[in-house]
Amino acid sequence: MQTGRRVGTLFGIPLLIDTSWFFVLVLFSTGYALAWQAEYPAWQSTIAWATGISMSLLFFASVLLHELGHSLVAKLQGIQVKSITLFFFGGVATIEQEPKTPSKAFQVAIAGPAVSLALFLLLSLLVSQLPQIDSPLRVLANQLAGVNLVLLIFNMLPGLPLDGGQVLKAAIWKLTGSQAKGTQWAAKAGKTLGGLAIALGVIEFAGLSAALGLPSFNGLWLILIGWFILQNASSYDRLTHVQEALLKIKAEDAMTREFRVVDANMRLRQFADDHLLEATRAPVYFAASDGRYRGLVAVDALQNVERSQWEVQTLLSIVQPLNEVPTVQESTSLIEVIQLMETNQLPRITVLSPAGAVSGVIDRGDIVQALAQKMNLKISDAAIKQIKEEGSYPVRLQLGAIAQAADLK
């Protein structure tokens, strides 16, 4: 996900501009202006520069419309679009979650290229209606039509993170019934494309293209684009591995016994004195009596009880029955646990045994620790402790978003 400065909204979608966008804007404007000034000597310098700047702005407008195509189709499917960001390599739309079916995923993926195709056709039609070959408007429209065609072809290359990769993922998902397999294969294709682009860029940069009979490209741009594709495809690959691990880990593998069971008939005063004031206070308490769990002790509810009643009322007055508390079974996958916690904004969740007794509790620190053990990730005890205290996932491991995007079929 790209970061940037917010400059407005489109159809309720925040529009962000990354700092790198300004660098590319200047680079493109200068390149177009100088090239056209040399190609069309009849143009005045101001006309060449005005046309060059206009071309750069319209190029990014085309990119913006491309991403808006993805975004509006996603919104029609009820998916929240967090932002559209313009940056060094073009643009990206950040959506809250993956489409639920392969056909819906295909619709979101193909919407951007469809916009680029429409722009190419409209601009080509405009060019055909402008007779003066060297007029700035015709040159501008012709160049912009070509740019949208290149944008269409480039984005339809079959590898993530490109739109063609999303189409490939949807197709494999449809054929296999597995979103994870679709992502894995499309990510592998993306890594192959990225590696190939870097290799071609190095060959061109070294001046070997002509000797090998290869077409000439800008070597540095190929290397940068290849690196971008490779990095993002690898991120998709890692995301899939994390999702698969979360599906395999069960609640019983991640839960801890970081809770205490207290007598449901205990007076509120005694509970406060014996448990809430001690240094080793438990994060959560359950009340039980007659050999049965009565529910979760709602510690915060003590503030709503008059202090004079603390000597009279028992814990049963502030207990939430287990059937009213969000719970999961021991066999529940960790990805479902995360989804339930994020949907209900819970600091932790209760795990029940097949008999309905409390087996354990799970917080975000427990989830990260279980995932780290499963995937052999090095996460220190201090980091786990910090996650438990803050109640939030690390910035580089947003498991809430990862779980929401997973296919649970």
Buried (B, 14 or more C-beta within 10 A) or exposed (E): EBEBEEEEEBEEBBBBBBEBBEEBBEEBBBEBBEEBBEEBEEBEEEBBBBBBBBBBEBBBBBBBBBBBBBBBBBBEBEBEBBBBBBBBBBBBBBBEBBBEBBEBBBBBBBBBBBBBBBBBEEBBEBBEEBEEEEEBEBBBBBBBBBBBBEBBEBBBBBBBBBBBBBBBBBBBBBEEEBBBBBBBBBBBBBBBBBBBBBEBBBBBBEEEBEEEEEEEBEBEEBBBBBBBBBEBBBBBBEBBBBBBBBBEBBBBBBBBEBBBBBBBEBBBBBBBEEBEEEEEEBBBBBBBBEEEBBBBBBBEEBEEBEEEEBEEBBBBBBBBEBEEBBBBBBEBBBBBBBBBBBEEEBEBBBBBEEEEBBBBBBBBBBBBBBBBBBBEEEBEEEBBEEBBEEBEBBEEBEBBBBBBBBBEE
